[in-house]
């Protein structure tokens, strides 16, 4: 019903073709800066005091996809069209763990966020991927799954680059991984300049870097990710068009 109403309102306002919708989960541990990052992506500027997410909040970013000069009746379906990227900011707090699956429906992609100053927040991304892959439903699923069996495109964003740079930290000192690193360094088995191999590390070493409080992130890299998700459903069928 909501989609039908939005389609009607869009047609009345623009007099053009219906818009499209892409749903993206934004997940990660509590406190990694997901809400600040979503605010930056949607609004274009940072927020000083983001509210704590209760359950889930949705931010919507408008974008255009296609060629302006193409006809809406083009056989390739490449006419310029409005799309709305729904960013579902899911709370990472433990109290919402049992009900988070309510938000894992008709997913087109996932943005995983971790805190660059807290290494444990990256190692936990594997658990997030497994949770979503197990309990979620997906639009235009991939033939082969990613981490945890995740069947949709994903991207990893390391947030709080500003804090990590100021503190000179690479991870949480209380994390078991850091304790293991300190031990092997003391034994002379690993020079301090080298990275301890992590079997539980999350894939995506080429992840994007962000500092949401300083309004810095790779805008073009993120838009490429959005365009990829828009393109995939359009070649699989028209069900994303409202």
C-alpha positions in Angstrom: 0.0 0.0 0.0 2.8 2.4 1.0 4.6 1.8 -2.3 1.4 2.3 -4.4 0.8 5.6 -2.6 4.3 6.8 -3.2 4.2 5.8 -6.9 0.9 7.8 -7.3 2.3 10.9 -5.5 5.5 10.7 -7.6 3.6 10.6 -10.9 1.3 13.5 -9.9 4.3 15.6 -8.8 6.6 14.9 -11.7 4.4 13.7 -14.5 7.0 11.2 -15.4 7.8 7.5 -15.0 7.7 5.8 -11.5 10.7 5.8 -9.3 12.8 2.9 -8.1 13.8 1.6 -4.7 16.9 0.0 -3.4 17.1 -1.3 0.2 20.5 -1.3 1.9 21.2 -2.5 5.5 23.7 -0.5 7.5 25.0 -2.8 10.3 27.8 -3.1 12.8 28.4 -3.0 16.5 26.9 -0.4 18.7 28.9 2.9 18.8 30.8 2.5 15.5 29.1 5.6 14.0 26.5 4.1 11.7 23.9 6.8 12.4 26.4 9.6 11.8 27.5 8.0 8.6 24.0 7.6 7.3 23.2 11.2 8.2 26.3 12.3 6.3 25.4 10.2 3.2 21.8 11.4 3.1 22.2 15.1 4.2 25.7 15.8 3.0 27.0 17.2 6.3 27.9 15.8 9.7 25.9 15.8 12.8 27.3 16.6 16.2 25.1 14.6 18.5 23.3 11.7 16.7 20.5 10.0 18.7 20.9 6.4 19.8 19.1 4.2 17.3 16.1 2.4 18.8 15.6 -0.8 16.7 16.1 0.7 13.3 15.8 4.0 11.5 15.6 4.6 7.8 17.4 7.4 5.9 16.6 7.9 2.2 19.1 9.2 -0.4 17.8 10.3 -3.8 19.8 9.6 -6.9 19.3 9.3 -10.7 20.3 6.4 -12.8 20.4 6.0 -16.6 21.0 8.3 -19.6 19.0 11.6 -19.7 18.5 11.4 -23.5 17.1 7.9 -23.6 13.4 7.2 -24.2 11.4 5.6 -21.4 10.4 3.0 -23.9 13.9 2.0 -24.6 14.4 -1.7 -25.0 17.5 -1.6 -22.8 15.5 0.2 -20.1 18.3 2.8 -19.7 16.2 5.9 -19.6 17.1 8.2 -16.7 15.0 7.4 -13.7 14.8 8.5 -10.1 15.9 6.0 -7.5 15.6 6.1 -3.7 18.3 4.4 -1.7 16.8 3.3 1.6 19.5 3.1 4.2 18.2 0.9 7.1 20.4 1.8 10.1 20.0 -1.2 12.4 20.9 -0.8 16.0 23.9 -2.8 17.1 22.9 -2.9 20.8 22.5 -6.3 22.3 19.0 -5.7 23.6 17.7 -5.6 20.0 19.4 -8.8 18.9 16.3 -11.0 19.1 14.2 -8.7 16.9 16.7 -7.4 14.3 15.5 -10.0 11.8 12.3 -8.0 11.4 14.4 -5.5 9.4 16.1 -8.1 7.2 13.6 -8.4 4.4 14.0 -7.8 0.6 17.6 -6.7 1.0 19.5 -5.5 -2.1 22.9 -4.8 -0.4 24.6 -4.4 2.9 27.0 -1.7 4.3 29.1 -3.1 7.1 30.6 -0.4 9.4 33.4 -0.9 12.0 35.4 1.5 14.2 39.0 1.9 13.1 40.0 2.5 16.7 38.4 -0.6 18.0 39.6 -3.8 16.2 37.0 -6.0 17.8 34.3 -4.2 15.8 35.8 -5.5 12.6 36.2 -9.1 13.7 32.5 -9.1 14.7 31.4 -8.3 11.2 31.5 -12.0 10.3 28.8 -12.6 12.9 26.7 -9.8 11.4 27.0 -11.3 7.9 26.0 -14.8 9.2 23.1 -13.4 11.1 21.7 -11.5 8.0 22.4 -14.4 5.6 20.6 -16.8 7.9 17.5 -14.8 8.8 17.1 -12.3 5.9 15.3 -12.3 2.5 17.0 -10.9 -0.5 16.2 -9.2 -3.9 18.2 -10.4 -6.9 20.4 -12.7 -4.9 23.8 -13.6 -6.2 24.6 -17.1 -7.4 27.5 -17.5 -4.9 27.5 -16.2 -1.4 29.9 -13.8 0.3 30.9 -13.8 4.0 28.6 -15.9 6.1 26.8 -17.0 2.9 25.6 -13.4 2.3 23.9 -13.5 -1.2 23.9 -9.8 -2.0 26.6 -7.2 -2.8 28.3 -5.6 0.3 30.8 -3.0 1.2 32.9 -2.4 4.3 33.4 1.1 5.7 36.0 1.7 8.5 34.7 4.7 10.4 36.2 7.1 12.9 39.4 7.5 10.9 39.9 10.9 12.7 39.8 9.3 16.2 42.1 6.4 15.1 44.6 8.9 13.7 44.6 11.1 16.8 45.0 8.2 19.2 47.4 6.3 17.1 45.4 3.1 17.8 45.0 0.1 15.6 42.5 -1.7 17.8 41.1 -2.3 21.3 43.7 -3.0 23.9 41.3 -5.3 25.7 40.6 -7.5 22.6 41.9 -11.1 22.5 43.4 -10.4 19.1 45.5 -7.6 20.6 46.5 -9.7 23.6 47.7 -12.4 21.2 49.6 -9.8 19.2 51.4 -8.5 22.3 52.4 -12.0 23.3 54.0 -12.9 20.0 55.8 -9.6 19.9 57.3 -10.2 23.3 58.4 -13.6 22.2 60.2 -12.0 19.3 58.0 -14.0 16.8 56.5 -11.0 15.1 58.0 -7.5 14.5 55.8 -4.7 15.7 55.5 -3.3 12.1 53.9 -6.5 10.8 50.2 -7.4 11.0 49.2 -10.5 13.0 47.3 -12.9 10.7 43.7 -13.1 11.7 41.8 -16.2 10.7 38.5 -14.5 11.8 39.2 -11.3 10.0 36.4 -10.1 7.7 37.0 -10.0 4.0 37.4 -6.6 2.3 40.9 -5.3 2.9 40.1 -2.6 0.3 37.3 -1.2 2.4 36.3 2.5 2.4 37.6 4.9 5.1 35.3 7.5 6.7 35.3 10.1 9.4 31.6 11.0 9.7 32.1 13.7 12.3 34.5 15.4 10.0 32.2 14.9 7.0 34.8 12.8 5.1 34.1 9.7 3.1 34.7 8.2 -0.4 31.5 9.5 -2.0 32.4 8.2 -5.5 33.2 4.8 -4.1 29.9 4.6 -2.3 27.9 5.8 -5.3 29.5 3.1 -7.5 28.2 0.6 -4.9 24.7 2.1 -5.1 24.8 2.1 -8.9 25.8 -1.6 -9.0 22.8 -2.5 -6.9 20.5 -0.5 -9.0 21.8 -2.1 -12.2 21.6 -5.7 -11.0 17.8 -5.7 -10.2 17.1 -3.9 -13.5 18.7 -6.7 -15.5 17.0 -9.4 -13.4 13.5 -7.9 -13.8 11.2 -4.9 -13.1 10.1 -5.8 -9.6 12.2 -3.0 -8.0 10.3 -0.4 -9.9 7.4 0.8 -7.7 
